[in-house]
Amino acid sequence: QVQLVESGGGLVQAGGSLRLSCAASGRIFTLYAMGWFRQAPGKEREFVAAISMSGVNTRYADSVKGRFTISRDNAKNTVYLQMNSLKPEDTAVYYCAASRQLTVTTTMYDYWGQGAQVTVSS
């Protein structure tokens, strides 16, 4: 089992920045690729970013490419999502998740955090 706890959400104006953190506990962190997903009201959960076990390889949704950066600190069992140039359409609950492979597919993730609300005002 892997337990995931997100933090760092909040309210920010358009054009601002936030950094989400996701602390992992349980099984060995480096066994898992990590991903960030988001879900806005009335919409399906969508992929945002993912990072490989080593942190060398990353994947991004087109909608966030160039604005968001995913990173991980394996010594701290933590993955981050730095979000810059935020837009109102980025408003959603953001979830971190763990998978045994680097993937953008929601169903390939085995463990999920409880979510963190990000609200971007215009």
C-alpha positions, 0 to 999 in steps of 0.5 A: 500500500502507498498512502498519498497526501497532497498539500499546497492548494488554495486560491490564486489570481489569474497569472499567479503561481502555486506549488502542490506537494504530495507526500508518500508513505508506505511502500518504496517510493522509487518503485512508482512513477507519479502523476498529477490529475485534476477534476473540475466540477461536472467534468471527468478526471484528466491527466496533467503531468507524470514523472518516472521513478528516477525523475528523468522522464516527464509527460505533460498534458498539452493544456499545461505544457510550458506552464506546469513543472512536475518534479520529485525528491526521492529522498523526501518521498515527495512529488511536486507540481509547480504551476505558473501562469495559472488560468481560471480554467485550471480550477479543479481538485488536483490529485496525485497518484502512483503507478508502476509505470510512467503513463498518462492513463488514469486507470493505470494508477493504483494509489490516489491521494485525497485531492487538493482544491486549486481555485484561480480567479479571473 
